[in-house]
Protein backbone atom coordinates (compact mmCIF):
# COMPACT_ATOMS: atom_id res chain seq x y z
CA UNK A 1 0.00 0.00 0.00
CA UNK A 2 1.38 3.39 -0.97
CA UNK A 3 1.67 6.19 1.55
CA UNK A 4 1.99 9.94 1.55
CA UNK A 5 3.54 12.32 4.03
CA UNK A 6 2.17 15.84 4.25
CA UNK A 7 4.63 18.41 5.62
CA UNK A 8 3.02 21.63 6.79
CA UNK A 9 3.58 24.49 9.20
CA UNK A 10 6.32 27.11 9.40
CA UNK A 11 8.51 27.55 6.32
CA UNK A 12 11.85 26.93 8.05
CA UNK A 13 10.67 23.78 9.80
CA UNK A 14 9.06 22.45 6.62
CA UNK A 15 12.32 22.71 4.71
CA UNK A 16 14.32 21.19 7.58
CA UNK A 17 11.98 18.17 7.73
CA UNK A 18 12.02 17.84 3.94
CA UNK A 19 15.82 17.85 3.90
CA UNK A 20 15.90 14.84 6.25
CA UNK A 21 13.46 12.71 4.24
CA UNK A 22 14.99 10.87 1.30
CA UNK A 23 13.29 7.58 0.37
CA UNK A 24 10.21 9.05 -1.30
CA UNK A 25 9.11 8.23 -4.83
CA UNK A 26 7.84 11.71 -5.75
CA UNK A 27 7.32 15.17 -4.26
CA UNK A 28 4.60 17.74 -4.85
CA UNK A 29 4.92 21.34 -3.70
CA UNK A 30 1.64 22.60 -2.26
CA UNK A 31 0.43 25.95 -1.00
CA UNK A 32 2.30 27.95 1.64
CA UNK A 33 5.60 26.05 1.28
CA UNK A 34 4.04 22.74 2.25
CA UNK A 35 4.98 19.45 0.62
CA UNK A 36 3.42 16.09 -0.14
CA UNK A 37 5.78 13.14 -0.48
CA UNK A 38 4.66 9.83 -2.02
CA UNK A 39 6.21 6.55 -0.81
CA UNK A 40 6.03 3.03 -2.25
CA UNK A 41 4.95 1.60 1.12
CA UNK A 42 3.83 2.63 4.58
CA UNK A 43 6.81 0.87 6.16
CA UNK A 44 9.28 2.90 4.06
CA UNK A 45 7.55 6.12 5.04
CA UNK A 46 7.60 5.23 8.75
CA UNK A 47 11.27 4.26 8.57
CA UNK A 48 12.07 7.58 6.88
CA UNK A 49 10.18 9.55 9.55
CA UNK A 50 12.04 7.75 12.36
CA UNK A 51 15.37 8.45 10.69
CA UNK A 52 14.41 12.10 10.13
CA UNK A 53 13.56 12.86 13.77
CA UNK A 54 16.80 11.27 14.97
CA UNK A 55 18.76 13.40 12.53
CA UNK A 56 16.82 16.58 13.38
CA UNK A 57 17.36 16.10 17.11
CA UNK A 58 21.07 15.34 16.70
CA UNK A 59 21.53 18.50 14.58
CA UNK A 60 19.66 20.74 17.02
CA UNK A 61 21.54 22.05 20.05
CA UNK A 62 18.38 22.66 22.11
CA UNK A 63 15.50 20.48 20.89
CA UNK A 64 12.18 21.52 22.39
CA UNK A 65 9.73 19.30 24.26
CA UNK A 66 7.50 19.44 21.18
CA UNK A 67 10.07 17.92 18.80
CA UNK A 68 9.34 14.24 18.41
CA UNK A 69 7.43 11.44 16.77
CA UNK A 70 4.43 9.48 18.00
CA UNK A 71 4.62 5.81 18.95
CA UNK A 72 3.43 4.37 15.63
CA UNK A 73 5.54 6.82 13.54
CA UNK A 74 2.65 8.53 11.77
CA UNK A 75 3.11 12.07 13.11
CA UNK A 76 6.38 13.97 13.44
CA UNK A 77 6.57 17.40 15.07
CA UNK A 78 9.55 19.70 14.71
CA UNK A 79 9.73 23.40 15.55
CA UNK A 80 6.42 24.83 14.29
CA UNK A 81 6.01 22.21 11.56
CA UNK A 82 4.66 18.71 11.32
CA UNK A 83 4.83 15.73 8.98
CA UNK A 84 1.77 13.48 8.92
CA UNK A 85 1.64 10.03 7.32
CA UNK A 86 -1.48 8.97 5.42
CA UNK A 87 -2.19 5.63 3.76
CA UNK A 88 -3.19 5.86 0.11
CA UNK A 89 -5.91 3.57 -1.15
CA UNK A 90 -6.31 2.45 -4.77
CA UNK A 91 -8.97 5.04 -5.55
CA UNK A 92 -6.58 7.84 -4.44
CA UNK A 93 -3.76 6.91 -6.83
Buried (B, 14 or more C-beta within 10 A) or exposed (E): EBBBBBBBBBEEBBEBBBEBBEEBEEEEEEEEBBBBBBBEBBEBBBBBBEBBBEBBEEEEEEBEEEBBBEEEBBBBBBBEBBBBBBEBEEEEE
